[in-house]
Amino acid sequence: MTIIADGPETADMIVAAGWAVSDHAQAADILALDWRAQVPNPFPHTATDCGLLVLVSLATIDAADALLAGHSARFVFGTSPALIAAELSELGSLVRGARAADPSSDERARLQSLAMELARLAEQLGAISEDDDASGAALADRGLAYQAEDPLDRAPARPPSVQRIRHLIAMRRLRDRFFSAELFADPAWDILLDLAASRLEGKPVSVSSLCIAAAVPPTTALRWIRMMTDQGLLERRADPADARRMFVDLSDAAFDQLCGWFALVEARGGLGV
């Protein structure tokens, strides 16, 4: 796997993550870019078939995400070697897979889920290495494919009030006062709730603000946004007033499903608000 970096500092971070950087390669499998301070526009590189590992910040993620739409890109917040290594591994698999026969959708979903779990573990290991007093939380095995039964008392899917959704989000954040946030590592529900409330309020949601609402490390949030978009739960659209920014919306099908959940909960006694 040939990796080229956009500068010596970026190259040092890639090497610290355990990957070699080529100085004289004419073509790269992966191009590593440091856009934490500023996003160049237009994109200065002509390579379109290589993977892109991009170091970003909350101040630059929106512009970077919009600029690289359509590219095989992975974004990393911070400079954790473990996290960079995990993203490079996933990106390398993606580049190799794109040049080989396209795997089935089930296989892609399995590999994506595995890559996300490995990256999540890398984030936890990185946090532990940064704080000698940190202790890992014992997480339940989420490999069991439990599926709830289809409810017989399904209620009409009427949209809930914005206040009800925001209250539920606030109640979820209260958990962090009593339990380690690592116990609730999957942000999909927080993403769905925030986008549903914003949809009812008529407010657009940028990638950076959704990363904050997900209540997990931003790199984790980006992976979940990407996976949920691939599954048709989320939709991305360009900001009509600023092409340098992308908005994220709930798909109509996902919004209907969420409304159905709220309606069913109400029919069974409600959320107590």
C-alpha positions as a Python dict, from the first residue, in 0.01 Angstrom:
ca = {
    (1, 'M'): (0, 0, 0),
    (2, 'T'): (163, 324, -117),
    (3, 'I'): (92, 630, 98),
    (4, 'I'): (193, 986, 10),
    (5, 'A'): (165, 1273, 260),
    (6, 'D'): (117, 1641, 188),
    (7, 'G'): (402, 1743, 417),
    (8, 'P'): (665, 1624, 667),
    (9, 'E'): (439, 1673, 970),
    (10, 'T'): (162, 1466, 814),
    (11, 'A'): (414, 1200, 715),
    (12, 'D'): (542, 1182, 1074),
    (13, 'M'): (187, 1119, 1201),
    (14, 'I'): (136, 839, 948),
    (15, 'V'): (467, 678, 1047),
    (16, 'A'): (376, 711, 1416),
    (17, 'A'): (59, 515, 1335),
    (18, 'G'): (273, 228, 1203),
    (19, 'W'): (243, 291, 829),
    (20, 'A'): (519, 369, 580),
    (21, 'V'): (516, 685, 368),
    (22, 'S'): (667, 698, 21),
    (23, 'D'): (873, 1001, -79),
    (24, 'H'): (914, 935, -450),
    (25, 'A'): (606, 744, -566),
    (26, 'Q'): (443, 868, -885),
    (27, 'A'): (102, 728, -791),
    (28, 'A'): (-49, 670, -449),
    (29, 'D'): (-300, 425, -310),
    (30, 'I'): (-370, 669, -25),
    (31, 'L'): (-304, 1043, -3),
    (32, 'A'): (-277, 1182, 353),
    (33, 'L'): (-377, 1547, 397),
    (34, 'D'): (-365, 1780, 697),
    (35, 'W'): (-662, 2016, 673),
    (36, 'R'): (-703, 2090, 1042),
    (37, 'A'): (-637, 2462, 999),
    (38, 'Q'): (-763, 2532, 648),
    (39, 'V'): (-927, 2357, 353),
    (40, 'P'): (-778, 2441, 13),
    (41, 'N'): (-1029, 2523, -257),
    (42, 'P'): (-1026, 2398, -523),
    (43, 'F'): (-891, 2054, -432),
    (44, 'P'): (-526, 2081, -542),
    (45, 'H'): (-472, 1715, -633),
    (46, 'T'): (-585, 1554, -956),
    (47, 'A'): (-583, 1193, -834),
    (48, 'T'): (-938, 1066, -817),
    (49, 'D'): (-889, 690, -782),
    (50, 'C'): (-683, 691, -461),
    (51, 'G'): (-808, 697, -105),
    (52, 'L'): (-787, 1017, 96),
    (53, 'L'): (-706, 1029, 468),
    (54, 'V'): (-784, 1382, 584),
    (55, 'L'): (-704, 1528, 925),
    (56, 'V'): (-973, 1783, 1009),
    (57, 'S'): (-1115, 1993, 1292),
    (58, 'L'): (-1472, 2095, 1372),
    (59, 'A'): (-1392, 2427, 1206),
    (60, 'T'): (-1294, 2262, 875),
    (61, 'I'): (-1502, 1944, 852),
    (62, 'D'): (-1797, 2102, 671),
    (63, 'A'): (-1581, 2250, 394),
    (64, 'A'): (-1370, 1933, 369),
    (65, 'D'): (-1675, 1709, 351),
    (66, 'A'): (-1836, 1921, 77),
    (67, 'L'): (-1515, 1950, -124),
    (68, 'L'): (-1444, 1577, -121),
    (69, 'A'): (-1798, 1456, -192),
    (70, 'G'): (-1767, 1160, -427),
    (71, 'H'): (-1410, 1077, -325),
    (72, 'S'): (-1305, 775, -120),
    (73, 'A'): (-1221, 983, 187),
    (74, 'R'): (-1190, 915, 558),
    (75, 'F'): (-1176, 1203, 806),
    (76, 'V'): (-991, 1196, 1137),
    (77, 'F'): (-1023, 1446, 1421),
    (78, 'G'): (-702, 1478, 1618),
    (79, 'T'): (-374, 1296, 1573),
    (80, 'S'): (-422, 974, 1770),
    (81, 'P'): (-192, 710, 1612),
    (82, 'A'): (-440, 433, 1696),
    (83, 'L'): (-725, 616, 1526),
    (84, 'I'): (-518, 707, 1220),
    (85, 'A'): (-407, 344, 1190),
    (86, 'A'): (-766, 219, 1208),
    (87, 'E'): (-886, 464, 942),
    (88, 'L'): (-592, 379, 715),
    (89, 'S'): (-672, 10, 748),
    (90, 'E'): (-1036, 67, 650),
    (91, 'L'): (-940, 301, 368),
    (92, 'G'): (-684, 55, 234),
    (93, 'S'): (-947, -220, 226),
    (94, 'L'): (-1185, 17, 47),
    (95, 'V'): (-927, 108, -218),
    (96, 'R'): (-830, -255, -277),
    (97, 'G'): (-1195, -358, -296),
    (98, 'A'): (-1274, -87, -549),
    (99, 'R'): (-1002, -218, -778),
    (100, 'A'): (-1121, -577, -745),
    (101, 'A'): (-1460, -734, -803),
    (102, 'D'): (-1731, -547, -615),
    (103, 'P'): (-1837, -757, -313),
    (104, 'S'): (-2199, -821, -229),
    (105, 'S'): (-2392, -565, -30),
    (106, 'D'): (-2409, -803, 267),
    (107, 'E'): (-2031, -846, 262),
    (108, 'R'): (-1976, -471, 237),
    (109, 'A'): (-2206, -416, 533),
    (110, 'R'): (-2023, -683, 735),
    (111, 'L'): (-1682, -532, 658),
    (112, 'Q'): (-1807, -182, 734),
    (113, 'S'): (-1948, -293, 1069),
    (114, 'L'): (-1620, -468, 1155),
    (115, 'A'): (-1415, -163, 1057),
    (116, 'M'): (-1631, 64, 1273),
    (117, 'E'): (-1593, -164, 1573),
    (118, 'L'): (-1216, -178, 1528),
    (119, 'A'): (-1198, 201, 1499),
    (120, 'R'): (-1413, 239, 1812),
    (121, 'L'): (-1174, 13, 2000),
    (122, 'A'): (-882, 217, 1865),
    (123, 'E'): (-1039, 532, 2006),
    (124, 'Q'): (-1081, 368, 2345),
    (125, 'L'): (-719, 247, 2343),
    (126, 'G'): (-603, 594, 2242),
    (127, 'A'): (-796, 751, 2529),
    (128, 'I'): (-649, 502, 2775),
    (129, 'S'): (-294, 570, 2654),
    (130, 'E'): (-348, 944, 2702),
    (131, 'D'): (-468, 901, 3059),
    (132, 'D'): (-289, 644, 3272),
    (133, 'D'): (-572, 656, 3527),
    (134, 'A'): (-845, 583, 3275),
    (135, 'S'): (-1018, 249, 3311),
    (136, 'G'): (-1189, 67, 3026),
    (137, 'A'): (-1559, 6, 3063),
    (138, 'A'): (-1688, -346, 3031),
    (139, 'L'): (-1923, -333, 2734),
    (140, 'A'): (-2188, -591, 2661),
    (141, 'D'): (-2137, -813, 2358),
    (142, 'R'): (-2332, -650, 2079),
    (143, 'G'): (-2272, -933, 1835),
    (144, 'L'): (-2598, -1107, 1925),
    (145, 'A'): (-2849, -1042, 1649),
    (146, 'Y'): (-3153, -987, 1870),
    (147, 'Q'): (-3452, -850, 1683),
    (148, 'A'): (-3767, -731, 1856),
    (149, 'E'): (-4098, -879, 1753),
    (150, 'D'): (-4324, -679, 1526),
    (151, 'P'): (-4577, -502, 1756),
    (152, 'L'): (-4940, -600, 1714),
    (153, 'D'): (-5063, -262, 1838),
    (154, 'R'): (-4878, -49, 1585),
    (155, 'A'): (-5016, 304, 1605),
    (156, 'P'): (-5057, 562, 1327),
    (157, 'A'): (-4727, 737, 1261),
    (158, 'R'): (-4802, 1097, 1358),
    (159, 'P'): (-4504, 1328, 1415),
    (160, 'P'): (-4427, 1394, 1783),
    (161, 'S'): (-4376, 1744, 1915),
    (162, 'V'): (-4031, 1899, 1900),
    (163, 'Q'): (-4042, 1949, 2278),
    (164, 'R'): (-4096, 1577, 2330),
    (165, 'I'): (-3795, 1486, 2118),
    (166, 'R'): (-3571, 1747, 2280),
    (167, 'H'): (-3678, 1626, 2624),
    (168, 'L'): (-3583, 1271, 2532),
    (169, 'I'): (-3242, 1391, 2411),
    (170, 'A'): (-3189, 1580, 2739),
    (171, 'M'): (-3282, 1269, 2939),
    (172, 'R'): (-3026, 1067, 2744),
    (173, 'R'): (-2754, 1318, 2826),
    (174, 'L'): (-2838, 1289, 3197),
    (175, 'R'): (-2710, 929, 3187),
    (176, 'D'): (-2355, 1063, 3157),
    (177, 'R'): (-2379, 1206, 3510),
    (178, 'F'): (-2415, 857, 3654),
    (179, 'F'): (-2248, 620, 3404),
    (180, 'S'): (-1945, 629, 3179),
    (181, 'A'): (-2036, 759, 2834),
    (182, 'E'): (-1846, 462, 2687),
    (183, 'L'): (-2133, 239, 2797),
    (184, 'F'): (-2350, 410, 2534),
    (185, 'A'): (-2102, 415, 2248),
    (186, 'D'): (-2339, 388, 1950),
    (187, 'P'): (-2477, 731, 1854),
    (188, 'A'): (-2733, 625, 1591),
    (189, 'W'): (-3034, 701, 1814),
    (190, 'D'): (-2898, 1043, 1910),
    (191, 'I'): (-2841, 1123, 1543),
    (192, 'L'): (-3195, 1018, 1449),
    (193, 'L'): (-3351, 1217, 1734),
    (194, 'D'): (-3154, 1534, 1663),
    (195, 'L'): (-3232, 1525, 1291),
    (196, 'A'): (-3601, 1458, 1360),
    (197, 'A'): (-3626, 1757, 1593),
    (198, 'S'): (-3440, 1978, 1346),
    (199, 'R'): (-3667, 1864, 1064),
    (200, 'L'): (-3977, 1959, 1263),
    (201, 'E'): (-3816, 2294, 1349),
    (202, 'G'): (-3725, 2356, 987),
    (203, 'K'): (-3358, 2399, 1075),
    (204, 'P'): (-3078, 2267, 851),
    (205, 'V'): (-2812, 2053, 1018),
    (206, 'S'): (-2450, 2069, 907),
    (207, 'V'): (-2207, 1779, 939),
    (208, 'S'): (-2014, 1955, 1216),
    (209, 'S'): (-2322, 2028, 1427),
    (210, 'L'): (-2444, 1670, 1387),
    (211, 'C'): (-2106, 1544, 1506),
    (212, 'I'): (-2158, 1748, 1823),
    (213, 'A'): (-2516, 1626, 1868),
    (214, 'A'): (-2403, 1263, 1839),
    (215, 'A'): (-2231, 1294, 2180),
    (216, 'V'): (-1937, 1075, 2076),
    (217, 'P'): (-1590, 1157, 1941),
    (218, 'P'): (-1634, 1335, 1607),
    (219, 'T'): (-1451, 1069, 1405),
    (220, 'T'): (-1694, 810, 1543),
    (221, 'A'): (-1988, 1033, 1454),
    (222, 'L'): (-1862, 1068, 1096),
    (223, 'R'): (-1841, 692, 1054),
    (224, 'W'): (-2198, 651, 1178),
    (225, 'I'): (-2323, 930, 952),
    (226, 'R'): (-2156, 756, 659),
    (227, 'M'): (-2299, 415, 747),
    (228, 'M'): (-2651, 549, 809),
    (229, 'T'): (-2637, 734, 476),
    (230, 'D'): (-2536, 412, 300),
    (231, 'Q'): (-2835, 240, 461),
    (232, 'G'): (-3077, 506, 337),
    (233, 'L'): (-3156, 648, 681),
    (234, 'L'): (-2986, 981, 614),
    (235, 'E'): (-2960, 1201, 307),
    (236, 'R'): (-2696, 1460, 229),
    (237, 'R'): (-2759, 1777, 32),
    (238, 'A'): (-2553, 2080, -58),
    (239, 'D'): (-2625, 2410, 111),
    (240, 'P'): (-2791, 2616, -166),
    (241, 'A'): (-2637, 2932, -19),
    (242, 'D'): (-2285, 2795, 28),
    (243, 'A'): (-2144, 2513, -185),
    (244, 'R'): (-1867, 2463, 70),
    (245, 'R'): (-2108, 2305, 317),
    (246, 'M'): (-2326, 1994, 319),
    (247, 'F'): (-2643, 1943, 519),
    (248, 'V'): (-2764, 1612, 658),
    (249, 'D'): (-3134, 1523, 669),
    (250, 'L'): (-3342, 1226, 777),
    (251, 'S'): (-3478, 1035, 482),
    (252, 'D'): (-3858, 1032, 457),
    (253, 'A'): (-3863, 659, 532),
    (254, 'A'): (-3650, 703, 846),
    (255, 'F'): (-3866, 992, 967),
    (256, 'D'): (-4181, 784, 920),
    (257, 'Q'): (-4024, 498, 1116),
    (258, 'L'): (-3926, 731, 1400),
    (259, 'C'): (-4276, 878, 1409),
    (260, 'G'): (-4411, 524, 1425),
    (261, 'W'): (-4191, 450, 1728),
    (262, 'F'): (-4313, 761, 1910),
    (263, 'A'): (-4675, 678, 1829),
    (264, 'L'): (-4633, 322, 1958),
    (265, 'V'): (-4465, 444, 2278),
    (266, 'E'): (-4752, 686, 2335),
    (267, 'A'): (-5003, 405, 2284),
    (268, 'R'): (-4823, 201, 2551),
    (269, 'G'): (-4818, 472, 2815),
    (270, 'G'): (-4589, 741, 2681),
    (271, 'L'): (-4257, 882, 2786),
    (272, 'G'): (-4391, 1053, 3095),
    (273, 'V'): (-4375, 1406, 2958),
}
